Amino acid sequence: MKLAWVAAVTFLVGMPTLAMAGEKVDMSELTCKQFLADQEGLLPIAFWIDGYLSHQSGNSVIDVDELVANVKKVAEQCASEPDKKVMELLPEDE
């Protein structure tokens, strides 16, 4: 039930931003500068990053504290390297 609620909120919150933008986001090309500039689009991207990392680790549990920590870590790295691609900052599959 909790998972369904989180998914619904994510969809509803993220939908206006994505719909208004009218474009698809290629995460392999998203730069840190773009990531940090789109404050309204941070939530969908945060959930995408969490899903990507969860897939890498095989973890199917949504841990909000871990999600926030992962996104903060990426945002901190992005702040010091704005031209780097976000995907380059994510941990490799171990």
ABEGO torsion letter per residue (X at the ends): XAAAAAAAAAAAAAAAAAAAAGBBBBAAABBAAAAAABAAAAAAAAAAAAAAAAAAAGBABBBAAAAAAAAAAAAAAAAABAABBAAAABBBBX
